[in-house]
């Protein structure tokens, strides 16, 4: 716990290094694709959370204050929510939900971080649920934050907020900046299903 507090204190006020070439700063968006079944079912249970509104994309202006907010939310959710697979939690293989009872898996962490940032006044268009594959090929969900300095990833598997190209993940699909119910492929990757992963 002392290490976590020291780590948070050391990184909370420091802006990340500016991304290099544009191609490394932002994930390459390809074509429209199917939303994950977990998102569709989440929206059926909580339609108010998935209002479909066509809006212009927004990249967040990354400042010391916004970086501190990102670090604070990422650390709080990663520390507070306890990892539990959907099978153990709900008795089903896949269920996206807010971890309001204190337990969840990767997409639940990402949903909570997204909700907290939106409630703090951040633009939804810059907070995108994203499916990736790890080096082992396992599906995983993270929150991508699009900024004027690049696309950064909030991940329940890491205390560090990294530029997407530094995560080691293969990026598969994410929400469109125009509409949260429209999903886009990232590069030429094959579809992935986000499954529970412990931090």
Residue, then its C-alpha position, 0 to 999 in steps of 0.5 A: x500500500x505504501x508503494x502504491x501511494x508513493x507511486x501515485x504521488x510520484x506520477x500524478x503531477x508529471x505529464x507523459x512524454x509527448x508522442x512522436x510521429x502522428x502514426x504512433x500517437x493515435x491508433x489507426x481507425x479502419x472500418x465499421x464493425x459489430x459492437x461486442x455482444x457484452x456492450x449490446x447486452x449492457x445497453x439493453x439493461x441500462x439504455x440511459x447509459x448508451x444514448x446514441x448521439x451523433x457528435x463531433x470527435x473530441x480530443x482532450x487537451x492534456x494538461x497537468x490537471x487532466x493528467x492528474x485526474x486520469x492518474x487519480x481515477x485509474x489508481x482509485x478504480x484499480x485499487x478499489x475494485x477486486x478482480x472477479x470473473x463474470x462466471x464467478x460473479x454472475x454465473x455467465x461467461x460474459x457480462x458487462x456491468x458497472x462494478x458497483x458491488x466492488x467486484x468486476x473484470x476488465x470491461x467493468x473496470x473500463x466502464x467505471x473509469x469512463x463513467x467517473x470521467x464523464x461525471x467529472x465533465x470529460x467529453x464522452x467522445x474522448x473516452x472510448x471502450x476498447x478491445x485489445x489482445x495481449x501478447x498471449x492472444x487473450x482478449x482484454x478491455x481497456x479505456x482509451x482516452x484520445x488526447x491532443x498528445x495521443x491515445x492513452x490507455x487506462x488499464x486494470x492490468x497496469x498502474x501506468x497510463x501508457x500511450x497505446x503504442x507502448x502497451x504491448x497490446x494488439x488493438x482490435x476495436x473500439x467505440x467510435x468518437x461519433x457515437x458510443x454504439x458504433x464500433x470501429x476496427x483498429x488496423x487489420x486485427x481480428x475480432x476479440x472477445x473481452x474476458x475477465x482478467x485479473x490485475 
